[in-house]
Amino acid sequence: MSAETVAIGIDWGTTSFRAFRFAADGAVEEGRRAPAGILAIDDGEFEDALEELVGDWLDAAPTVPVVLSGMIGSRQGWVETPYLPCPAAVDDIAGALVPLALARGRVIHVAPGLSQRAADGVPDVMRGEEVQILGAVDLLGADAATVCLPGTHSKWARVERRRVTGFATHMTGEVFDVLRRHSILGRGIEHAAWDDDAFLAGVERSGAEGGLLHHLFGVRAAGLFGDLTPERSGAFLSGLVIGHEIRAAAPVGPVHLIGEEELVRLYIAGLKALGHHGEPVAAQAAACGLFLIADSLRKGRHP
Amino acid sequence: MSAETVAIGIDWGTTSFRAFRFAADGAVEEGRRAPAGILAIDDGEFEDALEELVGDWLDAAPTVPVVLSGMIGSRQGWVETPYLPCPAAVDDIAGALVPLALARGRVIHVAPGLSQRAADGVPDVMRGEEVQILGAVDLLGADAATVCLPGTHSKWARVERRRVTGFATHMTGEVFDVLRRHSILGRGIEHAAWDDDAFLAGVERSGAEGGLLHHLFGVRAAGLFGDLTPERSGAFLSGLVIGHEIRAAAPVGPVHLIGEEELVRLYIAGLKALGHHGEPVAAQAAACGLFLIADSLRKGRHP
C-alpha cells in the first residue's frame, strides 16, 4: 500500500464490483474486481461486502474521498440517490453525491444517476454509465463526443463542453435475449453458433420496409424457407436489432464505444455497414470518471 | 341433417377447430367449434379427430367437397401443403389444394398457404388467414380492400381484383407477450389491469423520436418516475407496439379487421388515433372463404 493514495472509486453494478485506488495524477495504483454485484449481496449487507472487499484500502487511506457509482445508488442498492437532470458535468455529479456514514466512522459518497425527458415528456435514465461517459471523454482529450455503451440496455450519449447534454436508452440486448429464449424465433436458432455475414445481413435488413415487428417475423419466415439456417439465425437476429438501434440513434461523427470486447466489435461492424465510424474507448473509462468526481469532491469544485 | 349440403369447410388452426356445413347459396347450415387445435391432437391422429368431430356430416353428405385450411396444412399438421406465391385468388388456392385420402375411402382437400418475398428477397408467409381475407372481401362485395388480422402474428393484406396481391406479418402480439412475461418491463405491469387512455398514450408515443427499442425502455423509465403506474403500464405497452405496427403498415383507405372482438376494438381505436379508419368484418369470413374455395373446386373453376 502506497502512501500516495488520493481517492478510492467503486463502480458497483448489478452483477459486478470494480474498485480502484488512485494516485494524485489519477493513475490507478491498484484495481480489484469481484462478482459481487448488488444482486449477489444478501439482505442489503452492502457495508459488510465493502469492508470485506476493500476494508484494507479504507484502513490505509483513512481520509481520502470514496466515491461509489452504479446500481448501488438504485432502489435495489445501498441508498437510493436522485437522478440529476441533463445537462450534467463532473462537478454537477460531485455536487449531488449522497453521503453515507460507515460504522467505522467514515463518510463515503454515492453518485446520482442522470435523467432527461424527451419532447413529449417521457423520461430516460442512466445510473453508472454517466461516470464512464465523462471518463471516456476525458481520456479522449475532447470536449464533445458521441459515446455508446452497448448491452442489455444500450446507452447513447451526447457530450458537449464536457457535459452530458442528452442520451437515449435502447432495450436492444434484452429484447434480443427474450426473443431468442422465449419467442417462436428461438426454435429456429442454434444458440451456440455465430456467423458474421449473417449478422451483417441482419444489419442490412433493418433498413427494409415494414419496421422491426415485421422484420422479426421475417426471421421466422426465412427459417421456414431454409433461407436462414439455425446456425445463421441468431446472428441475423442480433444484426437486425442492433441495426435498428444504430439507425434510430443516427449518430453524427465518430461513435466511441465502451463495453465488452466482442459486443464492441459487432457495433463497430454494424456502424461501418451503415456508413458510420465506431472505435473502442481504449482505457478504463469508469476509473477515469470516478477519479474526476472524487477529485472534484476533494477540491470542492462542485457547485 | 338436410339433403342440400353442398360443401364442408374446416378452419383448423393451432388452438381451435371450426367446421361449417354449407347450403348451395353458401349459407352456413350448421357450424361446430372445438378446442381441438392441432396442438391438442396427440400423435398426429388428425383423422380420428376429424371423424369424431364431423364424422356424421361426412356420412350424410358422402360426395360433397371437404376443404380444410389453416395450420392443419403446416409441418406440424396433417399434411404439409406448399405456399402459393402472391398474387393469389380463390381459384388459385382451389387449384393448389392437396388431396388426402381418408380410411373411409373419401378424398378431402387441404389448402396451401400464401407466400411473398420483399424487395430484398426476405419471405413472408400466412396459412389460413388468406381464406378469411378472401372471404371478407367477398362479404364486403368489394374487389379491393385492406384487411388486417391482429393477433400474435398480425397479418396485413392488400387485395386487388379479388386477389391477395401482397401482405406483411408483424410479430406484435408475441413481442408484447414475451416482453410483459419475461423482460424487466413485466415487473412494472399489473397484468390484470387495463386503461384505454394509457393504450392511446402508447399509440401516440409510438411516433416519437428514437424507434421501438428506445420507446420500450421509456416504459421502464416512466415507471421509475411514477409517470406510468403498474395499472397503466400494460395498456401503454400494448398501445406502443400496436402503434408501431399501424405506422409501419401505413394503410391507405379503410382497414377491415378480422379477429377477437376486444382486439379489433383496440385496433379501431389505434387506427383512429393515427388518422385512419378501421371497421370490423361483421360476418364469418373464414366460412365464406372456405365456401368460395369448395365452390371453385366443385365447379372446376381453378386453373
Interface residues (C-beta under 8 A of the other chain):
Chain A: S115 A118 A119 D120 G121 V122 P123 D124 V125 H153 S154 A168 T169 H170 M171 T172 E174 V175 V178 L179 R181 H182 S183 I184 E204 R205 A208 E209 G210 G211 L212 L213 H214 H215 L216 F217 G218 R220 A221 A222 L224 F225 D227 V241 H244 E245 R247 A248
Chain B: S115 A118 A119 D120 G121 V122 P123 D124 V125 H153 S154 A168 T169 H170 M171 T172 E174 V175 V178 L179 R181 H182 S183 I184 E204 R205 A208 E209 G210 G211 L212 L213 H214 H215 L216 F217 G218 R220 A221 A222 L224 F225 D227 V241 H244 E245 R247 A248
